[in-house]
Amino acid sequence: MASSTTQEESTSVRFNRFRAAVAVTAAAFAFTTGTVAAAQPGPGQHGTPAKHHTPLKLASESARLARAILNNKGITYAGAHDGGSDRASLPRQNLVDTANGRLAKTSPWGHKRGTRVALNARMLNSVLKLNTQYHFKFQVSEFVGGRHSSGSKHYQGRAVDVTWVNGRHVGKGAAHHALMTACHKLGANLVLGPGDPDHANHVHCQW
């Protein structure tokens, strides 16, 4: 009888030791995985933000310049494209989108159909200065909308087309030479107008 009792006690001791070992292992595992989880917080927590919470925003300088141009009464915009109809890619809407931190939309029939493009801050600053510094009153016909050559800077948000200068249409008595000279002085690396192929009725300035 005493031998049976001793055997039972020995079995109980071994079982308790086994349970203790399992508990220690589980605690160590929980500690390790908890440390890794703390070091690598999931999306949307205090670590890397969730992708759907980080919408693309334009540089604040482009947005500021777009608002300044929209508030300038000396700068107006064509109400239609030459060759198609798409209000979302008209020049004024390009500026509205930029002013609100969005990309400007190209036209659905151009070489870059219906894509989104950032308007370049240097180009926008020069457009503004054509009025504030050089005192031209003019109409913008295109930024990124419309149809242009496949490699055009329009599709990179770095070019502007102007059709009216000081109340007169380009090619019909407008002072386009003076405006072209001003674009050069503002750092434009290509300026085209009447006398250049496909530019009989507008001035193209790009940066």
Solvent accessible surface area in square Angstrom, and as a share of the most:
residue,aa,sasa,rsa
1,M,203,0.91
2,A,80,0.62
3,S,88,0.57
4,S,57,0.36
5,T,65,0.38
6,T,86,0.50
7,Q,127,0.56
8,E,115,0.52
9,E,105,0.47
10,S,47,0.30
11,T,69,0.40
12,S,54,0.35
13,V,71,0.41
14,R,141,0.51
15,F,114,0.47
16,N,71,0.36
17,R,168,0.61
18,F,130,0.54
19,R,139,0.51
20,A,57,0.44
21,A,57,0.44
22,V,78,0.45
23,A,61,0.48
24,V,106,0.61
25,T,93,0.54
26,A,59,0.46
27,A,63,0.49
28,A,56,0.44
29,F,141,0.59
30,A,61,0.48
31,F,154,0.64
32,T,78,0.45
33,T,61,0.36
34,G,39,0.37
35,T,75,0.44
36,V,79,0.46
37,A,65,0.50
38,A,75,0.58
39,A,78,0.61
40,Q,133,0.59
41,P,34,0.21
42,G,25,0.24
43,P,108,0.68
44,G,45,0.43
45,Q,113,0.50
46,H,162,0.72
47,G,31,0.30
48,T,100,0.58
49,P,76,0.48
50,A,6,0.05
51,K,188,0.79
52,H,147,0.66
53,H,118,0.53
54,T,76,0.44
55,P,95,0.59
56,L,131,0.65
57,K,137,0.58
58,L,27,0.14
59,A,70,0.54
60,S,92,0.60
61,E,77,0.35
62,S,8,0.05
63,A,10,0.08
64,R,118,0.43
65,L,3,0.01
66,A,0,0.00
67,R,114,0.42
68,A,32,0.25
69,I,0,0.00
70,L,43,0.22
71,N,122,0.63
72,N,25,0.13
73,K,197,0.84
74,G,11,0.11
75,I,6,0.03
76,T,68,0.40
77,Y,37,0.14
78,A,18,0.14
79,G,64,0.62
80,A,71,0.55
81,H,16,0.07
82,D,133,0.69
83,G,69,0.66
84,G,30,0.29
85,S,106,0.69
86,D,28,0.15
87,R,192,0.70
88,A,39,0.30
89,S,0,0.00
90,L,17,0.08
91,P,0,0.00
92,R,128,0.47
93,Q,61,0.27
94,N,0,0.00
95,L,0,0.00
96,V,33,0.19
97,D,8,0.04
98,T,0,0.00
99,A,14,0.11
100,N,83,0.43
101,G,11,0.11
102,R,118,0.43
103,L,41,0.20
104,A,0,0.00
105,K,38,0.16
106,T,0,0.00
107,S,0,0.00
108,P,65,0.41
109,W,45,0.16
110,G,1,0.01
111,H,98,0.44
112,K,95,0.40
113,R,167,0.61
114,G,37,0.36
115,T,61,0.36
116,R,122,0.44
117,V,17,0.10
118,A,48,0.37
119,L,3,0.01
120,N,36,0.18
121,A,30,0.23
122,R,134,0.49
123,M,0,0.00
124,L,0,0.00
125,N,51,0.26
126,S,4,0.02
127,V,0,0.00
128,L,25,0.13
129,K,70,0.30
130,L,1,0.00
131,N,23,0.12
132,T,73,0.42
133,Q,93,0.41
134,Y,62,0.24
135,H,138,0.62
136,F,20,0.08
137,K,134,0.57
138,F,6,0.03
139,Q,42,0.19
140,V,0,0.00
141,S,16,0.10
142,E,15,0.07
143,F,0,0.00
144,V,0,0.00
145,G,0,0.00
146,G,3,0.03
147,R,136,0.50
148,H,28,0.12
149,S,79,0.51
150,S,75,0.48
151,G,62,0.60
152,S,15,0.09
153,K,62,0.26
154,H,2,0.01
155,Y,13,0.05
156,Q,91,0.40
157,G,0,0.00
158,R,77,0.28
159,A,0,0.00
160,V,0,0.00
161,D,7,0.04
162,V,1,0.00
163,T,21,0.12
164,W,102,0.36
165,V,1,0.01
166,N,81,0.41
167,G,63,0.61
168,R,140,0.51
169,H,43,0.19
170,V,1,0.01
171,G,43,0.42
172,K,150,0.64
173,G,54,0.52
174,A,9,0.07
175,A,48,0.37
176,H,23,0.10
177,H,130,0.58
178,A,50,0.38
179,L,0,0.00
180,M,30,0.13
181,T,67,0.39
182,A,3,0.02
183,C,0,0.00
184,H,105,0.47
185,K,140,0.59
186,L,28,0.14
187,G,29,0.28
188,A,9,0.07
189,N,104,0.53
190,L,72,0.36
191,V,14,0.08
192,L,43,0.21
193,G,0,0.00
194,P,36,0.23
195,G,83,0.80
196,D,48,0.25
197,P,115,0.72
198,D,133,0.69
199,H,27,0.12
200,A,73,0.57
201,N,77,0.40
202,H,31,0.14
203,V,0,0.00
204,H,13,0.06
205,C,1,0.00
206,Q,21,0.09
207,W,3,0.01
